[in-house]
Amino acid sequence: MIPPAFGYEKPSSLEEAVASLARHGSDARVLAGGQSLLTLLKARSVAPRVVVDIGGLDELRGVEADDDSVTIGALTTQAELLESPAIGDRLPHLGADASLLGDPVVRNCGTFAGALAFAHPGADWTALALVLEVRVRVRGATGERTIAIQDFLLDAFTTALGPTELITHLTSAIPAGDLTLVYRKVRHPGSGFALAGVAVLLERDADGRYSECRVAITGAGRRAVRATAVEGVLQAERLSPEAIEHATNHATDELDLMSDLYANAEYRERLARTCVRRALLDGFGRAG
Amino acid sequence: MTDLREVSLAVNGTPRRVQVEARRLLVHVLRQDLGLTGTHVGCETAECGACVVLVNGRAVKSCHLLAVQVDGATLMTIEGLAHDDQLHPIQQAFCEKHAVQCGFCTPGMIMLAAALLQQSPHPDEQEIRHAMYGNMCRCTGYEHIVDAIQDASERMAGAGAAR
């Protein structure tokens, strides 16, 4: 499993990187942490003419936070994200479920942005990005634009990124109230990818009412999506164990359920329901 | 024709320089170009962890990195743990706690333990098992490996300064 030969460029500025991509277009692949690209290269699923290594672009590293939002540089590794005090302050429960997010060694190299750009159907980070309502800032030959995450993730391994574009930053307007975050998953025992994974974000206001209930499902469908039917039930009925049971029945309403060699659609549907139930009950319990 | 890139790195305390094609995996450069065959190639799909080494103190899967990605970095492989003829406390613990059977996963497990104990000198069992999630062992059933890592953390705490 040796990658095919390719040309290699290591730009020293974002402008150079954009210029490289403009020159090569879809003949080029961007290398950040490499934890998704190397899978493709080693299996020879892709044979880019050029690999553009953006690992030297320090301006794309780091997490910044102000009162309303966080901005995560595209080269921020998943480990750095989990260790970031800015994130830990705003999302205190992210660490509790961190062991479910991929693989601890891969997290040392893999980036949050890269996981979104790869859009593996079984990725964990896509579900988190959806409940955080991440906005993806990209730059390319035609300039800069910002794409809401639900418009960014289009299909299995397919995003709204154009062939000359790369992600520069991710932003999230993290809600101001009392937040609870939960991630629950059934993982494939070998690869660790989600056969079904559910992220839940709850916000409670000062009166103790749930002002936000966001639910996202990954693994079961071709792309990760917000479970708007579930959210609708919970908004109408107020969060309670009974409402959670009712909502769970709608878990897979919007899902384009996937069958593959790991699990068929019927099994994935059951797993998705179970994970929705577990995530909501645990979120309800964690919120206290 | 693919051109060769120069990659400079510090490996086990020694500066090294290699000329490699950009497509070369770090694990192959370590094994073939630098002669450091203690790091193993297991699954080649970044699942088994037999290839784990430290890059700038972090555990990484060397089969899932291009050598060019670590240009300028500081690496430690299994060969870099022992000093003179003395085994590192983690290696000692692995021996005494019977954490080695065929030995194939062992270098990756030990390097992972080295990174873990550097970051978290007194991990409990759950923390150890979570940290090991990316490393597979077909022989031991993991129990003795967990025991060895716990034992190593006690030895290293007892010894005072972390290595």
Chai-1 contact restraints between the chains, C-beta under 6 A:
chainA,res_idxA,chainB,res_idxB,connection_type,confidence,min_distance_angstrom,max_distance_angstrom,comment,restraint_id
A,M1,B,E44,contact,1.0,0.0,6.0,A-B,restraint_1
A,P3,B,R23,contact,1.0,0.0,6.0,A-B,restraint_2
A,A5,B,T2,contact,1.0,0.0,6.0,A-B,restraint_3
A,A5,B,R23,contact,1.0,0.0,6.0,A-B,restraint_4
A,Y8,B,A22,contact,1.0,0.0,6.0,A-B,restraint_5
A,L38,B,H64,contact,1.0,0.0,6.0,A-B,restraint_6
A,G55,B,Q69,contact,1.0,0.0,6.0,A-B,restraint_7
A,S99,B,H130,contact,1.0,0.0,6.0,A-B,restraint_8
A,D103,B,G134,contact,1.0,0.0,6.0,A-B,restraint_9
A,P104,B,A131,contact,1.0,0.0,6.0,A-B,restraint_10
A,P104,B,Y133,contact,1.0,0.0,6.0,A-B,restraint_11
A,P104,B,G134,contact,1.0,0.0,6.0,A-B,restraint_12
A,V105,B,A59,contact,1.0,0.0,6.0,A-B,restraint_13
A,V105,B,K61,contact,1.0,0.0,6.0,A-B,restraint_14
A,V105,B,G134,contact,1.0,0.0,6.0,A-B,restraint_15
A,N108,B,R58,contact,1.0,0.0,6.0,A-B,restraint_16
A,N108,B,V60,contact,1.0,0.0,6.0,A-B,restraint_17
A,C109,B,V60,contact,1.0,0.0,6.0,A-B,restraint_18
